[in-house]
Amino acid sequence: MIFRWHLRLTYLFLYGPIAVLMVLSFNRSGLPTAWTGFTFDWYAKLTEADALLNAAWNTLIVAAASTLLATIIGTMLAVGAESRRKSSALDALLFAPMIIPDIVLAIGLLSFYTLVQMTLGLHSIVLSHVVFNIAFVCAVVRTRMRQIDPAMLEASRDLGASEFTTFRRVLLPNLAPGVIAGALLSFTLSVDEFIIAYFSSDNTPAATTLPMQIFSMIRFGVTPEINAMATIVMLFSFTLVLIAQRADRKAITG
């Protein structure tokens, strides 16, 4: 009984503020202290918020591009890592970006861009998100790969299939649930990520993502439009996480 109440209180602590934000996005007055009625006006006014819409478009571009690259590289990395002898040092190296604090990775990437004299912009944010997301894709795909019977791959080679044909016709279809789960997780992380994007951007409107735009706006106070946009982003991310979890569960159970 005690653990049930503990679980309920934990959920309330985690999701209570999110629920308040969602409710306030429908508040007619837009004030956080007084409820004056239900309205969809703030969502309609998002269509007039050019800065938010441009930032949202930049976020989708970054998320789509980084997800594509991270999924391809992460899948290849997972296949290569699983084909080698197991090594704790190699695993630690592969998963380091997942463990290293975002601020440390962001400073490291900025220092690297400065060292190679690379201009910052939307392209640098994409590359930074690829570095951040590869480890997550690799971890999910490796989990799926460990469920695949090696005998299937050996049988394909014994029947005369080349390494590439075996990968394309046997391994990749069996890895598909893990690849999809890793891609969805990568996309979600890229949409929500702020610190790495902030350090990898030149802070111009053309290279401003949605989290960066919201951060710059809330310094002057939380407006109803921000609540509405945050609600949309939260629901979008929550949906992607659910889909990724379902795909990941399928990847584990086969």
N, C-alpha and C positions, 0 to 999 in steps of 0.2 A: 504493500500500500504506500509505503514511504517513497519507494522508487517511482511509483506512478505519479505522485504529486511532484516529485523532483523533475520528472520528464516534462510534465505540463508546465511547470514554472520555467524550465529551460526554453521550451518552445515559445512561451510568452515573452521571455526576455529577448530571444532572437528575432521573432517575427512581429512583436508588438509595435516597434517603431515603423516597420515597413507598412503595417496595416494602417497606422495613423497617417502616414504619408499618402497612401492610396485614398483614404477617406477625404483628406484635405484637398486632393486634386479635383474633387467633385463639389467643394464648398463654394457656394455662390459668391460670398464676400471675399474669399481668398485669404481670410485672416486665420492664423493658427489658433486663435483664442475664442472664436465665436462661430458657431454653425448657424448660417442664415438660410440654408436651403440647398437642394440638390440641383446641379447643373452640369452640362457638358461643354459650357462655353469655353473653358480653358483649353480643352482639347481642340476645339475649333480654332482658337487663336494661335495654336501652334503652327497652323498653315501660314500665318503672317510673320512668324519669327524666323527671318531669313538666316540669322546667325546660327540658331539651333539646327535648322534644316541642313545647312551647308556642313556643319560639324557632324551631323548624323550621316550624311552622304560620305564624308571622308572616313568615318568610322567603318562603314560598310565596305568601302574600297580596301582599307587596311586589313580588315578582318578576312575578307574573301581572298585577297592576295597572299596574306601570311598563312592562312589555313591551307591553301593549295600547296604552297612551297613546303610548309612544315609537315604536311601529311605525306608528301612524296619522300622528303628526306628522312623523316621519322620512321616511315615504313621500311625504307631501305636499310636504315640504321638498325632497326629491330631484327630484320632478317640476318644481317651480317653479324650482329652481336650473338644471336642464338646459334649461329653456325660455328661459333668459336668455342674454345674451351671456357668453361665458367670461370669468371674472375671477379672477386669482390672489388678489386681496384677499378676494373673496367666499369662495373655497375655504378660505383660511386662517381666516376667521371661522367657517365651518361646522365645520371639523375641530379648532378650538381645544380643545374639551373632551376630545378624544382625546390631545392633546399636553400639556396643562396637568397638572402633578402632582396627584394626588388630594387631597393635603393642602391645596393652594392652593384648589382648587375647593370643598373641604369648608369651609374658613374663610370663603370668599366667600359660600357659601350660608347659613352660620350667621349671618354679618353681615347678610345680606339679611333673614332671618327675624326677627332682632332689630330691624332698622330698621322693618319693617312691623308689629312687635309680634304676630307669628304664634306661636301655641302649637306646641310640638314634640310629635311623636308618630309613629305609624305613617304618618299622612298626609304629614308632612313628609319622611319617608324615601322614600315613593313619589315625591313631586315631585322630590326630589334625584336619584333614580335615573333619572327621566325625562330630566332635564337631561343627565345623564352618558351615557345610552344613545342619545339622538337622533342624535348624530354618527355612531355606529357603524351604525345602521340606514340613515341617509342615505348613507353611503359604500357600503354593500353594494347598496342599491337603485339608486344612480347607476351603479354598475358594470354592472348588468343593463340599465338603460335605454339605455346607450350601444350595446348589442347589437341594439336594436330598430330596424328600418328605418323612418325617418320617413315613407316613402311610404305605409305602412299607415294611419297616422293621417290623412294628407292625403286618402287615398282614402275613409276613413270620413266625413270632413267634406264631401267632394265629393258623396257619396251622400246628403247631407242630414242626417246625424247631428249632434246638438248636441255641445257640448264635454263635457257630463257623460256622454252616451251613449257617445261615443268613449272616454272614460276608463274607463267601467264595462265596456263590451263588447269593447274592443280593447286598450287600454293595460294595464289592471289584470290581465287574464289572462296577458299576456306578462310582466308584472312579478312574478307570483306566486312563482316560484322565489327571486328576490332578496328579496322581502318575507318569505318563510318563513325564509330564511337569516338575515336581519337580526333577525327576531323571536327565533329560537333563540339567536343570539349575545347579544342583549339579555337574554334570560332567564338565560343562563349567567352573564353578568357581574353581574347583579343578585343572584343566589344567592350568589356568591363575594365580593361587595364588602363591605368592612369600614369603611374610614376615613370615607367619606362618610356611611354609615349611623350611625356612632358620633357624628359631629358634628351630625347632623340629628335625633337622638333625645333624648328627655328621660330616658333611662336607667331607665325603669320597666319591669317585666316585660311590660306590654302593648305596649311599643314596643322590644322587644329581639329582634334577629334572631339567627340561628344563629351566624354568625361572631362577633358580639358576645358571645354566651353562652359560646362556646368560649374566647374570649380571657379572659373573666373567670374561667373555671375553671382554665385552664392556669397561672395565676399561682400556684396552690397545688400544681402538679404535674400531669403528664399521666396521666390515669386510663385504664384499658382501655375504658371507655365512650366516652371522647373519641376514642380510636383507631378504635373501631367506627363512630361517627358520621362521623368524618372520611373513613373508607374509603367509606361509602355516598355521601357528598356528592361525593367525588372521582370515583367510578364514574358517578354521575348526571351530573356536569358533563362528564366525558369523553365520555359517550354523546351528550349534546346537542351538543358541539363537533363530533363526527364527523358527526352529522346535518346540522348547519349547514354544514360544509365540503362535504358532498355536494350540498346544495342550492345553495351558492354556486358550486360547479364547474358545476352545470347552468345557473346564471344566467349564467356567463361564456361557456360554450360554446353556450348556447341549445339 
